[in-house]
């Protein structure tokens, strides 16, 4: 796939690296790193970057991923779209000690 594509030079974003796109591209190309030449890898990398950020099928997914909060370093609650107090499941009350159940299961 090594070819000159001057019509896509305006899409070259070498100075503006998006970590999300870079992670997706690295994951997609990792099985082929030993089989392809460096030039072919770079061609596929540019193709995937443009596809992920501009194609109608992938752009909404990319936008949703970018809108998510960054990965937290510790566990905790994260608000989710469409989940509210009325949609939350009620937490069952703790069983009384000595009720003959294990873990509150009946």
C-alpha angles and dihedrals in degrees: 000000000000107000138132113259107182092164089068098047089103088064093059107120101174093142095047107062115180110205091211093054091042091054092049093047093046090050092049095047100039095093091054102045094102095041100050132062119245090253092053091047090052091048091052091044091056091045092052093046091054092043095050094048102038113024115104091229097052103029096078090050091048091050092050092050091049091050092056118099116258119269109280120231091219134037123261144120120308121195113239127203112259095015114116139155092274091052096047120102115244115249110237116241116256112263121248115261113262096022090131097248131116114230092349093292117139 
